[in-house]
């Protein structure tokens, strides 16, 4: 299943485009907000993954000193 952040970003692009076609400023802004939300979710996931990698690296280092 795709990441929910990417889905939100794509949904936002579609909604923004639909708003532009219909000349509906509120719908365009809603689409832009969905895109931003999706990008934030993706950045949060990347940050969380990076933190997990750092934790793993520290555990390896700590284990090396115990030997």
C-alpha positions as CSV (number, residue, x, y, z in Angstrom):
1,X,0.0,0.0,0.0
2,X,1.4,3.5,-0.8
3,X,2.3,5.8,1.9
4,X,-0.6,7.9,3.1
5,X,1.5,11.1,2.7
6,X,2.1,10.4,-1.0
7,X,-1.6,9.6,-1.4
8,X,-2.6,12.9,0.3
9,X,-0.1,14.8,-1.9
10,X,-1.5,13.3,-5.2
11,X,-5.1,13.8,-4.0
12,X,-4.3,17.5,-3.3
13,X,-2.8,17.9,-6.8
14,X,-6.0,16.6,-8.3
15,X,-8.2,18.7,-6.1
16,X,-6.1,21.8,-6.9
17,X,-6.4,21.2,-10.6
18,X,-10.1,20.6,-10.3
19,X,-10.4,23.9,-8.5
20,X,-8.4,25.7,-11.1
21,X,-10.6,24.2,-13.9
22,X,-13.8,25.2,-12.1
23,X,-12.4,28.6,-11.0
24,X,-13.1,27.6,-7.4
25,X,-10.5,29.3,-5.2
26,X,-11.6,27.4,-2.0
27,X,-11.1,24.0,-3.7
28,X,-7.7,25.1,-5.0
29,X,-6.6,26.1,-1.5
30,X,-8.0,22.8,-0.1
31,X,-5.9,20.9,-2.6
32,X,-2.8,22.9,-1.7
33,X,-3.4,22.2,1.9
34,X,-3.7,18.5,1.2
35,X,-0.5,18.6,-0.7
36,X,1.3,20.3,2.2
37,X,-0.1,17.8,4.6
38,X,1.1,14.9,2.5
39,X,4.6,16.4,2.2
40,X,4.7,16.8,6.0
41,X,3.7,13.2,6.5
42,X,6.4,12.1,4.2
43,X,9.0,14.2,5.9
44,X,7.9,12.9,9.3
45,X,8.4,9.3,8.0
46,X,11.9,10.1,6.7
47,X,12.9,11.7,10.0
48,X,11.6,8.8,12.0
49,X,13.5,6.3,9.7
50,X,16.7,8.4,10.1
51,X,16.3,8.4,13.9
52,X,15.8,4.6,13.9
53,X,19.1,4.3,11.8
54,X,21.0,6.4,14.3
55,X,19.6,4.4,17.2
56,X,20.8,1.2,15.5
57,X,24.2,2.6,14.9
58,X,24.6,3.6,18.5
59,X,23.6,0.1,19.6
60,X,26.3,-1.4,17.3
61,X,28.9,1.0,18.7
62,X,27.8,0.2,22.3
63,X,28.0,-3.5,21.6
64,X,31.5,-3.2,20.1
65,X,32.8,-1.6,23.4
66,X,31.3,-4.4,25.5
67,X,33.4,-7.0,23.8
